[in-house]
Amino acid sequence: MEYKNVALHTFQLFQRVAKVLEPPPKLSVSEWADQYRVLSKGLSAESGRWNTDRMPYQRAIMDAISDMSVKRVVVMSSSQVGKTEIILNVIGYYISEDPATILIVQPNKKPMAEDFSKHRFAYMIRDTPVLKGKISEKKSGEGDNTVFSKDFPGGFIAFAGANTPSDLAGRPVRVVLMDEVDRYPASAGEEGDPVELAATRSTTFWNRRSLMVSSPTLKDSSKIYENFMEGTQEEWEFQCPACGKFQPYEFKQLDFQTMKMRCVHCDWYLTRQEISQQPHKWVAKNPGSDIRSFHLNALASPFTSWESLVKEFRKAWNYLKTHHSVEKLKTFINTKLGLPFDDTEYQAAGKRDVDEEILLARREAYTAELPDGVLLLTGSVDVQGDRLEYEVKGWGKGYENWGIKKGIIWENPGLDGAWNTLVDLMGRTFYFANGCGLNVAGTCVDTGGDHTNRVFQFIRDMQRLGKPFHGIKGYANMPGIPLIYRRTEVKIRNERGEAIDTTHIYIIGVDSGKDDIQTWLDVREPGPCYCHFPLDKDAGYDRMYFRGLLSEVKVEEFKRNGGAKIRWKKKKGIKRNEPLDLFNYNHAALKLINPNFEVLEKKLSLGINYMQRSPNGNQNRKYGQIRRGVEL
């Protein structure tokens, strides 16, 4: 039909109807954010209307999510580059523009998933007008559903913890958002890798999407690094005005004196202001991948000064030289440079060249049970099938440490007698040459042996009595987790296996502790991190002790499906490693106490045993002082 045969007013009516019925133009995630998103005051570095141009590197990351040809997006980055805001923009986009079922996974359900839902998500909904009224809360009688599950027209969003298997095995979802994946546990209960479990939730959708973001940890075990390497491996690069070539922001190219970055191609030096005015783009090293993966570091963030990064690096480097520990440098590389820490690069510096002969010859004749320099005592207990092995260790400033007593309680840990003996041993007073006494401030007891339930009972009883005993369980071959990983509740069972009570224990990353012990044993001069051992044969530091202390080495093992993993392994022919475990548990006890050594030194100089209660049982405890008297 030709238009000339249609009345003009009829044609105009059709035009108006078509315009009303026409779907709105398809927005990308960044376009949606620029048009609608409002940043909440107090929760963002800058509040008010969102502007992607403020952090232009975010544009390609967000738009990759709304790109129909991309199924998975990976962001390996430092802190303070807007990772969380990217996740929130993606959530807002799907609620507003493309309703879908969404799962967001945090490292744990409480407090992280709960906090994200109650604060970051809830405030975005409150402050972004286009999202107001779209979230329907569950009824109050449904409890946690109001926090962990939200419905909106056409979809829902579930907030899950990577440590909760049931959260990861529910109904299918189209969009999976995984935050800080390198902080996920190795397994969600007994169900396996939480990353794989979460990803499986979306496999039935042809238009599925997943976003994975995190700061990395150790190179050989980092989930985010592994996924980044599978993807396009894109770097945010700027153009040098002198030679016209692009290059990424690299910390090693920064001149600490002038705060200028050197061009890797022509040696031209640029200020941060000059770099910010140059063209930028994402450059892929592996452009053929169907996974978009991005790397960002804090040098590119407008909210981080280069001067502060240099200051933090120098602090970490000085700590390495002073304490022979890479922990602070590892944190800097992970959270500021957004790079995985390559432990193999530091193996030469930390390689052990001490042996049991050297340590035997290094023993000292203490002038008393407690040598000068000891400011705090910790205890550790390794539970075996037929005995309890224990050690008391002294600590001073800068992790300088003294072996005080290593012994064995030859009693069945399944019976009360062994534990009564242990309480007496850890409750006794040790003395300096001047007659001043000191008691153990905290003892870590291994719960992973043959008498787990009995140890749980013991820890519960000690905690109720206010005695400083802590249950611990070591996670081995998980180098990405810190020495004090997390506190968890465990069940105490009766003879029929029924749960009748609970107590709390600490999960510790034993690999991290062993790394520290290895570097400390290599320190040759008394001072920070130096390990002292007594010559007195009754103290228990004999050849067998040092053989056990040096019983494990760090080795590189290749995986069946490719790649390699670094792990701690017993030396060939060595069966007993209790001394190494006891040292590690003592280190954990020190971390849990977190003492103020300056305060303790003043008290001991006055002859005060700060661990003893006053005769009437009242300590008149001041603020800042824990119940047992160690001021933090």
C-alpha positions as CSV (number, residue, x, y, z in Angstrom):
1,M,0.0,0.0,0.0
2,E,1.4,3.4,-0.9
3,Y,1.5,6.2,1.6
4,K,-0.4,8.6,-0.7
5,N,-3.5,6.3,-0.3
6,V,-3.5,6.7,3.5
7,A,-5.0,9.7,5.2
8,L,-2.3,11.9,6.7
9,H,-3.8,11.9,10.2
10,T,-4.0,8.0,10.2
11,F,-0.3,7.8,9.2
12,Q,0.6,10.2,12.0
13,L,-1.3,8.1,14.5
14,F,0.6,5.0,13.5
15,Q,3.8,6.9,13.9
16,R,2.9,7.9,17.5
17,V,1.8,4.3,18.3
18,A,5.0,2.9,16.9
19,K,7.1,5.3,18.9
20,V,5.3,4.3,22.1
21,L,5.6,0.6,21.5
22,E,9.2,0.7,20.3
23,P,11.6,-0.9,22.9
24,P,14.1,1.5,24.4
25,P,17.6,1.5,22.8
26,K,19.8,-1.3,24.1
27,L,22.3,0.1,26.6
28,S,25.6,-1.2,27.6
29,V,26.5,-1.5,31.3
30,S,28.7,1.6,31.2
31,E,25.9,3.6,29.3
32,W,23.4,2.4,31.9
33,A,25.7,3.5,34.8
34,D,26.4,6.9,33.2
35,Q,22.7,7.5,32.7
36,Y,21.2,6.1,35.9
37,R,23.7,5.1,38.6
38,V,24.1,7.2,41.8
39,L,27.0,6.6,44.1
40,S,26.1,6.4,47.8
41,K,27.6,9.0,50.2
42,G,30.0,7.4,52.7
43,L,30.4,4.1,50.7
44,S,32.2,5.4,47.7
45,A,35.3,7.5,47.2
46,E,33.1,10.0,45.4
47,S,29.4,10.3,45.8
48,G,26.8,11.5,43.4
49,R,26.2,10.7,39.7
50,W,28.3,8.0,38.2
51,N,30.8,9.1,35.5
52,T,32.8,6.3,33.8
53,D,35.2,8.9,32.4
54,R,36.5,9.3,36.0
55,M,37.9,5.8,35.7
56,P,37.8,5.2,32.0
57,Y,39.5,1.8,32.2
58,Q,36.2,0.5,33.7
59,R,34.3,1.1,30.5
60,A,35.5,-1.9,28.5
61,I,35.2,-4.2,31.5
62,M,31.6,-3.3,32.1
63,D,30.7,-3.4,28.4
64,A,32.2,-6.8,28.0
65,I,29.5,-8.1,30.4
66,S,26.7,-6.8,28.1
67,D,28.5,-8.1,25.0
68,M,26.5,-11.1,23.7
69,S,29.7,-12.7,22.3
70,V,31.4,-12.8,25.7
71,K,30.4,-15.5,28.3
72,R,33.1,-14.9,30.9
73,V,34.9,-11.7,32.2
74,V,37.9,-11.9,34.5
75,V,39.4,-8.9,36.4
76,M,42.6,-9.4,38.2
77,S,43.4,-6.2,40.0
78,S,44.7,-4.2,42.9
79,S,42.5,-2.7,45.5
80,Q,40.9,0.8,45.0
81,V,40.3,0.5,41.3
82,G,36.5,0.2,41.6
83,K,36.0,-3.6,41.5
84,T,33.0,-3.5,43.8
85,E,31.4,-0.6,41.9
86,I,31.7,-2.6,38.6
87,I,29.9,-5.5,40.3
88,L,27.1,-3.1,41.5
89,N,26.7,-1.5,38.1
90,V,26.3,-5.0,36.5
91,I,23.7,-5.9,39.1
92,G,21.8,-2.6,38.5
93,Y,22.0,-3.1,34.8
94,Y,20.4,-6.5,34.9
95,I,17.7,-5.4,37.3
96,S,16.8,-2.4,35.2
97,E,17.5,-3.3,31.6
98,D,17.8,-7.1,31.2
99,P,16.1,-8.9,34.1
100,A,17.8,-12.1,34.9
101,T,18.4,-14.6,37.7
102,I,21.7,-13.5,39.5
103,L,24.0,-15.1,42.0
104,I,26.7,-13.1,43.7
105,V,29.3,-15.1,45.6
106,Q,31.5,-13.6,48.4
107,P,34.3,-15.5,50.2
108,N,31.9,-16.3,53.1
109,K,28.2,-15.9,53.9
110,K,28.7,-14.1,57.1
111,P,29.9,-11.4,57.4
112,M,30.8,-10.7,53.8
113,A,27.8,-11.7,51.7
114,E,25.5,-10.4,54.5
115,D,27.4,-7.1,54.6
116,F,27.4,-6.7,50.8
117,S,23.6,-7.2,50.7
118,K,22.8,-4.9,53.7
119,H,25.1,-2.1,52.8
120,R,26.6,-1.9,49.3
121,F,23.6,-3.4,47.5
122,A,20.8,-1.8,49.6
123,Y,22.3,1.6,49.4
124,M,22.6,1.4,45.6
125,I,18.9,0.5,45.4
126,R,18.0,3.4,47.8
127,D,20.1,6.0,46.0
128,T,19.5,5.1,42.4
129,P,16.1,6.3,41.4
130,V,15.6,3.9,38.4
131,L,16.0,0.9,40.8
132,K,13.7,2.2,43.5
133,G,10.6,0.0,44.0
134,K,11.9,-2.8,41.8
135,I,13.2,-4.9,44.8
136,S,10.4,-6.7,46.6
137,E,11.5,-7.9,50.1
138,K,10.4,-11.3,51.4
139,K,8.0,-11.4,54.3
140,S,9.6,-10.9,57.7
141,G,8.7,-14.4,58.8
142,E,11.1,-15.8,56.2
143,G,14.2,-14.7,58.1
144,D,17.5,-14.5,56.3
145,N,15.7,-14.5,52.9
146,T,15.3,-10.7,53.4
147,V,19.1,-10.5,53.4
148,F,20.3,-13.2,51.1
149,S,17.5,-13.3,48.5
150,K,15.9,-10.4,46.6
151,D,13.2,-10.6,44.0
152,F,12.6,-8.1,41.2
153,P,10.3,-8.2,38.1
154,G,11.7,-10.9,35.8
155,G,14.4,-12.2,38.1
156,F,16.0,-12.5,41.5
157,I,19.4,-12.0,43.1
158,A,20.9,-14.4,45.6
159,F,23.8,-13.5,47.9
160,A,26.0,-16.5,48.7
161,G,29.1,-17.5,50.6
162,A,31.8,-19.6,48.9
163,N,32.0,-21.6,52.2
164,T,28.4,-22.6,52.1
165,P,27.8,-25.6,49.7
166,S,24.0,-25.2,49.8
167,D,24.3,-21.6,48.4
168,L,26.2,-22.9,45.4
169,A,24.1,-25.8,44.5
170,G,20.6,-24.2,44.3
171,R,18.4,-23.3,41.3
172,P,19.9,-22.3,38.0
173,V,21.0,-18.7,37.4
174,R,21.9,-16.8,34.3
175,V,24.4,-14.4,35.7
176,V,27.1,-15.4,38.2
177,L,29.2,-12.7,39.9
178,M,32.2,-13.9,41.9
179,D,34.0,-11.4,44.2
180,E,37.5,-11.8,45.7
181,V,37.8,-15.4,44.4
182,D,41.3,-15.8,45.8
183,R,39.8,-15.6,49.3
184,Y,37.5,-18.5,48.6
185,P,38.2,-21.7,50.5
186,A,39.7,-24.6,48.5
187,S,36.5,-26.5,48.8
188,A,32.9,-25.6,49.8
189,G,32.5,-28.2,52.5
190,E,33.0,-31.5,50.8
191,E,31.5,-30.4,47.5
192,G,34.7,-29.2,45.8
193,D,35.9,-26.0,44.2
194,P,33.4,-23.2,44.9
195,V,34.3,-21.4,41.7
196,E,33.3,-24.5,39.6
197,L,30.2,-25.0,41.7
198,A,29.0,-21.5,41.1
199,A,29.9,-21.6,37.4
200,T,27.8,-24.8,37.0
201,R,24.7,-22.9,38.1
202,S,24.6,-21.1,34.7
203,T,25.5,-23.8,32.2
204,T,21.9,-24.4,31.0
205,F,21.5,-20.8,29.8
206,W,22.6,-19.9,26.2
207,N,22.9,-16.3,27.2
208,R,24.7,-16.9,30.5
209,R,27.3,-14.5,31.9
210,S,29.9,-14.7,34.6
211,L,32.2,-12.0,36.1
212,M,35.1,-13.0,38.3
213,V,37.1,-10.3,40.2
214,S,39.8,-10.5,42.8
215,S,43.2,-9.4,44.0
216,P,45.5,-12.3,43.4
217,T,47.6,-14.2,46.0
218,L,50.3,-16.8,45.3
219,K,51.1,-17.4,41.7
220,D,51.0,-21.2,41.9
221,S,47.6,-21.3,43.7
222,S,45.8,-18.1,42.6
223,K,42.4,-18.8,41.0
224,I,42.1,-15.3,39.5
225,Y,45.5,-15.6,38.0
226,E,44.8,-19.0,36.4
227,N,41.6,-17.6,34.9
228,F,43.3,-14.4,33.8
229,M,45.9,-16.4,31.9
230,E,43.1,-18.4,30.1
231,G,41.7,-15.1,28.8
232,T,42.7,-12.2,26.6
233,Q,45.2,-11.0,29.2
234,E,44.5,-7.3,28.6
235,E,46.6,-4.5,30.1
236,W,45.5,-0.8,30.4
237,E,48.2,1.1,28.5
238,F,49.0,4.7,27.8
239,Q,50.7,6.3,24.7
240,C,54.1,7.9,25.1
241,P,53.9,11.4,23.5
242,A,57.6,11.1,22.6
243,C,57.7,7.9,20.6
244,G,54.0,7.2,20.1
245,K,54.1,3.6,21.5
246,F,51.8,2.2,24.1
247,Q,52.8,0.6,27.4
248,P,51.2,-0.5,30.7
249,Y,51.5,1.2,34.0
250,E,54.5,-0.6,35.6
251,F,55.9,0.1,39.1
252,K,59.4,-0.9,38.1
253,Q,59.4,2.0,35.6
254,L,58.6,4.6,38.3
255,D,61.5,6.8,39.4
256,F,61.1,7.2,43.2
257,Q,62.9,10.5,43.4
258,T,61.1,12.4,40.6
259,M,57.8,10.4,40.7
260,K,58.0,10.2,36.9
261,M,57.4,7.0,34.9
262,R,60.0,6.0,32.3
263,C,58.9,4.9,28.8
264,V,60.1,1.4,28.2
265,H,60.5,2.2,24.5
266,C,62.4,5.5,24.4
267,D,63.4,6.3,28.0
268,W,61.3,9.5,28.1
269,Y,60.0,10.4,31.6
270,L,56.4,11.4,32.2
271,T,54.6,12.8,35.2
272,R,51.3,11.4,36.3
273,Q,49.5,14.4,35.0
274,E,51.1,14.1,31.6
275,I,50.2,10.4,31.4
276,S,46.6,11.1,32.3
277,Q,46.3,13.4,29.3
278,Q,47.6,10.8,26.8
279,P,45.4,8.3,24.8
280,H,44.7,5.0,26.7
281,K,43.5,1.6,25.5
282,W,43.3,-2.0,26.5
283,V,45.9,-4.1,24.8
284,A,45.5,-7.9,24.7
285,K,48.4,-10.4,24.8
286,N,46.1,-13.3,23.9
287,P,43.4,-11.8,21.7
288,G,42.1,-15.1,20.4
289,S,40.5,-16.2,23.7
290,D,36.8,-16.1,24.1
291,I,37.3,-15.0,27.7
292,R,37.9,-11.3,28.3
293,S,40.5,-11.0,31.1
294,F,41.8,-7.7,32.4
295,H,44.7,-6.7,34.7
296,L,44.7,-3.4,36.7
297,N,47.1,-2.0,39.3
298,A,46.8,1.0,41.7
299,L,49.1,3.1,39.6
300,A,46.1,3.7,37.2
301,S,43.7,4.6,40.0
302,P,42.8,8.3,40.5
303,F,42.3,7.5,44.2
304,T,45.8,6.3,44.9
305,S,48.9,8.6,44.9
306,W,52.1,7.3,43.5
307,E,53.9,8.8,46.6
308,S,51.9,6.6,48.9
309,L,52.7,3.5,46.8
310,V,56.4,4.2,47.0
311,K,56.2,4.7,50.7
312,E,54.3,1.5,51.2
313,F,56.8,-0.4,49.0
314,R,59.8,0.9,51.0
315,K,58.1,-0.1,54.2
316,A,57.6,-3.6,52.9
317,W,61.1,-3.9,51.6
318,N,62.6,-2.7,54.8
319,Y,60.5,-5.3,56.7
320,L,61.9,-8.0,54.4
321,K,65.4,-6.9,55.2
322,T,64.8,-6.5,58.9
323,H,62.5,-9.5,59.7
324,H,63.5,-11.8,56.8
325,S,59.8,-12.2,56.0
326,V,58.1,-11.6,52.6
327,E,54.6,-11.1,54.1
328,K,54.4,-7.4,53.7
329,L,56.0,-7.4,50.2
330,K,53.6,-10.1,49.2
331,T,50.6,-8.0,50.4
332,F,52.0,-5.0,48.4
333,I,52.4,-7.0,45.2
334,N,48.9,-8.6,45.6
335,T,46.9,-5.6,46.7
336,K,48.7,-2.6,45.1
337,L,50.2,-4.0,41.9
338,G,47.4,-6.6,41.3
339,L,49.9,-9.3,40.6
340,P,50.3,-12.8,42.0
341,F,53.3,-13.3,44.3
342,D,55.8,-15.6,42.7
343,D,57.3,-17.5,45.7
344,T,60.0,-19.1,43.5
345,E,61.6,-15.7,43.0
346,Y,62.4,-15.6,46.7
347,Q,63.5,-19.2,47.2
348,A,67.2,-18.3,46.7
349,A,67.0,-15.6,49.4
350,G,65.1,-17.9,51.7
351,K,66.8,-21.1,50.9
352,R,67.9,-22.9,54.0
353,D,71.5,-23.6,54.4
354,V,71.3,-24.5,58.1
355,D,71.3,-28.1,59.2
356,E,70.9,-29.9,62.5
357,E,74.6,-29.7,63.2
358,I,74.6,-25.9,62.9
359,L,71.6,-25.6,65.2
360,L,73.0,-28.0,67.7
361,A,76.2,-25.9,67.8
362,R,74.2,-22.7,68.2
363,R,72.6,-23.7,71.4
364,E,73.2,-21.4,74.4
365,A,73.7,-21.8,78.1
366,Y,70.8,-19.7,79.5
367,T,71.5,-18.1,82.9
368,A,68.0,-18.9,84.0
369,E,64.8,-20.6,82.7
370,L,64.0,-17.3,81.0
371,P,66.8,-15.4,79.3
372,D,66.8,-11.6,79.2
373,G,64.8,-10.4,76.2
374,V,61.9,-12.7,76.7
375,L,58.7,-10.6,77.1
376,L,56.0,-13.1,76.6
377,L,55.5,-16.9,76.7
378,T,53.3,-19.0,74.5
379,G,52.6,-22.8,74.5
380,S,51.8,-25.3,71.8
381,V,50.5,-28.9,71.9
382,D,50.6,-31.6,69.2
383,V,48.1,-34.4,70.0
384,Q,49.3,-37.9,69.0
385,G,47.5,-41.2,69.5
386,D,49.4,-42.1,72.7
387,R,50.9,-38.8,74.0
388,L,50.9,-35.0,74.0
389,E,54.0,-33.3,72.7
390,Y,54.3,-29.7,73.9
391,E,56.6,-26.7,73.7
392,V,56.9,-23.4,75.6
393,K,58.5,-20.6,73.7
394,G,59.6,-17.1,74.7
395,W,59.1,-14.1,72.4
396,G,60.7,-10.7,72.3
397,K,60.6,-7.7,70.0
398,G,60.7,-8.2,66.2
399,Y,59.9,-12.0,66.5
400,E,63.1,-12.8,68.3
401,N,62.3,-16.1,70.0
402,W,63.7,-18.5,72.6
403,G,63.0,-22.2,73.0
404,I,62.2,-22.7,76.7
405,K,60.9,-26.2,77.2
406,K,60.1,-29.1,74.8
407,G,58.6,-32.1,76.4
408,I,56.2,-35.1,76.1
409,I,53.3,-36.2,78.3
410,W,53.3,-40.0,78.0
411,E,49.6,-40.4,78.8
412,N,46.6,-41.4,76.7
413,P,45.0,-38.2,75.4
414,G,41.6,-40.0,75.5
415,L,41.8,-39.8,79.3
416,D,41.6,-36.9,81.7
417,G,45.0,-37.4,83.2
418,A,46.9,-36.2,80.1
419,W,44.9,-33.0,80.1
420,N,45.3,-32.4,83.8
421,T,49.0,-32.7,83.4
422,L,49.0,-30.3,80.5
423,V,47.1,-27.7,82.5
424,D,49.6,-27.9,85.3
425,L,52.5,-27.6,83.0
426,M,51.1,-24.6,81.1
427,G,50.0,-23.0,84.3
428,R,53.4,-23.0,86.1
429,T,55.6,-19.9,86.5
430,F,58.9,-19.7,84.7
431,Y,61.6,-17.4,86.2
432,F,64.3,-14.9,85.1
433,A,67.7,-14.7,86.8
434,N,66.4,-11.7,88.9
435,G,63.6,-13.8,90.4
436,C,60.8,-12.2,88.4
437,G,58.3,-14.8,87.1
438,L,56.2,-15.1,84.0
439,N,53.4,-17.5,83.0
440,V,52.2,-18.7,79.6
441,A,49.9,-16.1,77.9
442,G,48.3,-18.5,75.5
443,T,48.5,-22.1,74.2
444,C,47.4,-23.5,70.9
445,V,46.3,-27.1,70.9
446,D,46.1,-29.1,67.6
447,T,42.6,-30.6,67.1
448,G,43.4,-32.6,63.9
449,G,44.7,-35.8,65.4
450,D,43.2,-39.1,66.7
451,H,41.3,-37.4,69.7
452,T,39.5,-34.6,68.0
453,N,36.3,-34.8,70.0
454,R,38.2,-35.0,73.3
455,V,40.3,-32.0,72.3
456,F,37.1,-30.0,71.5
457,Q,35.8,-30.9,75.0
458,F,39.0,-29.7,76.6
459,I,39.0,-26.4,74.7
460,R,35.4,-25.8,75.7
461,D,36.1,-26.5,79.3
462,M,39.2,-24.2,79.3
463,Q,37.3,-21.4,77.6
464,R,34.6,-21.6,80.2
465,L,37.2,-21.4,83.0
466,G,38.9,-18.5,81.4
467,K,42.1,-20.3,80.8
468,P,44.1,-19.3,77.7
469,F,43.9,-22.4,75.5
470,H,42.9,-22.2,71.9
471,G,42.0,-25.1,69.6
472,I,43.5,-24.9,66.1
473,K,43.3,-26.9,62.9
474,G,46.0,-26.6,60.3
475,Y,45.3,-26.2,56.5
476,A,48.3,-27.5,54.6
477,N,49.3,-27.0,51.0
478,M,47.1,-23.9,50.8
479,P,49.8,-21.3,50.5
480,G,47.4,-18.4,49.7
481,I,45.9,-18.3,53.2
482,P,47.4,-16.4,56.2
483,L,48.6,-18.1,59.4
484,I,45.4,-17.0,61.3
485,Y,42.8,-17.8,58.7
486,R,39.5,-17.8,60.4
487,R,37.6,-18.7,63.6
488,T,35.0,-21.4,63.2
489,E,32.4,-23.2,65.4
490,V,32.8,-27.0,65.8
491,K,30.4,-29.6,67.3
492,I,31.1,-31.7,70.4
493,R,29.5,-35.2,70.1
494,N,28.6,-37.9,72.6
495,E,29.4,-41.6,72.3
496,R,26.5,-42.1,69.8
497,G,27.9,-39.4,67.6
498,E,25.2,-36.9,68.4
499,A,26.0,-33.2,68.7
500,I,25.6,-32.1,72.3
501,D,27.6,-28.9,72.5
502,T,29.8,-26.5,70.5
503,T,33.1,-24.6,70.9
504,H,35.3,-22.5,68.7
505,I,38.6,-23.2,67.1
506,Y,40.9,-21.3,64.7
507,I,41.9,-22.5,61.2
508,I,45.5,-21.7,60.5
509,G,47.5,-21.6,57.3
510,V,50.5,-23.7,58.2
511,D,52.3,-23.1,54.9
512,S,52.5,-19.3,55.7
513,G,53.9,-20.1,59.2
514,K,56.5,-22.5,57.8
515,D,57.7,-19.9,55.3
516,D,58.3,-17.5,58.3
517,I,60.1,-20.2,60.3
518,Q,62.3,-21.1,57.4
519,T,63.5,-17.5,57.0
520,W,64.0,-17.0,60.8
521,L,66.2,-20.1,61.1
522,D,68.5,-18.6,58.5
523,V,69.1,-15.4,60.6
524,R,72.6,-15.7,62.0
525,E,72.9,-12.8,64.5
526,P,70.8,-12.3,67.7
527,G,68.1,-9.7,67.1
528,P,64.8,-9.6,65.2
529,C,63.7,-13.0,64.0
530,Y,66.7,-14.8,65.5
531,C,65.9,-18.3,67.0
532,H,67.6,-19.1,70.4
533,F,67.8,-22.6,71.7
534,P,68.9,-23.7,75.2
535,L,71.9,-26.0,75.8
536,D,70.5,-27.6,78.9
537,K,69.8,-31.2,78.1
538,D,66.7,-31.3,80.2
539,A,65.1,-28.5,78.1
540,G,64.5,-31.0,75.3
541,Y,66.4,-29.4,72.4
542,D,68.4,-32.4,71.3
543,R,69.3,-33.7,67.9
544,M,65.9,-35.3,67.4
545,Y,64.3,-32.0,68.0
546,F,66.3,-30.2,65.3
547,R,65.9,-33.1,62.9
548,G,62.1,-32.6,63.4
549,L,62.4,-28.9,63.1
550,L,64.1,-29.3,59.7
551,S,62.0,-32.2,58.6
552,E,60.2,-30.5,55.7
553,V,61.3,-28.7,52.6
554,K,59.5,-26.7,50.0
555,V,59.3,-28.5,46.7
556,E,57.9,-27.9,43.2
557,E,55.6,-30.6,42.0
558,F,54.0,-30.8,38.5
559,K,50.3,-31.4,38.3
560,R,48.8,-34.2,36.1
561,N,46.8,-31.7,34.0
562,G,49.8,-29.3,33.6
563,G,51.3,-26.6,35.7
564,A,53.2,-26.9,38.9
565,K,52.5,-26.4,42.6
566,I,54.8,-25.6,45.4
567,R,54.2,-27.5,48.6
568,W,55.9,-28.4,51.9
569,K,57.0,-32.1,52.0
570,K,58.8,-34.2,54.5
571,K,62.3,-35.1,53.7
572,K,63.0,-38.7,52.6
573,G,63.4,-41.0,55.6
574,I,62.0,-38.4,58.1
575,K,58.8,-39.5,59.9
576,R,58.4,-37.1,62.8
577,N,57.8,-33.4,62.3
578,E,56.3,-32.4,65.7
579,P,59.0,-29.8,66.5
580,L,58.1,-27.9,63.3
581,D,54.4,-28.1,64.0
582,L,55.0,-27.0,67.6
583,F,57.0,-23.9,66.5
584,N,54.2,-23.1,64.0
585,Y,51.5,-23.4,66.7
586,N,53.5,-21.2,69.0
587,H,53.7,-18.6,66.2
588,A,49.9,-18.8,65.9
589,A,49.5,-18.3,69.6
590,L,51.6,-15.1,69.4
591,K,49.5,-13.9,66.5
592,L,46.2,-14.5,68.4
593,I,47.5,-12.6,71.5
594,N,48.9,-9.7,69.4
595,P,50.8,-8.2,72.4
596,N,52.1,-4.7,72.9
597,F,55.8,-5.5,73.6
598,E,56.6,-2.0,74.7
599,V,54.0,-2.2,77.5
600,L,55.1,-5.7,78.5
601,E,58.8,-4.7,78.7
602,K,57.9,-1.8,81.1
603,K,56.0,-4.2,83.4
604,L,58.8,-6.8,83.5
605,S,61.4,-4.1,84.1
606,L,59.4,-3.4,87.3
607,G,59.4,-7.0,88.3
608,I,55.7,-7.5,87.5
609,N,54.4,-10.9,86.4
610,Y,51.6,-9.5,84.4
611,M,50.1,-12.9,83.8
612,Q,49.4,-13.6,87.5
613,R,46.1,-12.6,89.0
614,S,46.0,-10.5,92.2
615,P,45.6,-12.5,95.4
616,N,41.9,-11.6,95.8
617,G,41.2,-12.8,92.2
618,N,40.3,-9.3,91.0
619,Q,42.6,-7.7,88.5
620,N,40.9,-4.3,88.2
621,R,41.5,-4.7,84.5
622,K,41.9,-1.4,82.5
623,Y,40.5,-0.7,79.1
624,G,42.8,-2.2,76.4
625,Q,43.9,-5.1,78.6
626,I,42.6,-8.6,78.0
627,R,41.3,-10.7,80.8
628,R,44.5,-12.6,81.3
629,G,46.5,-9.4,81.7
630,V,48.4,-9.0,78.3
631,E,47.9,-5.4,77.3
632,L,47.3,-5.3,73.5
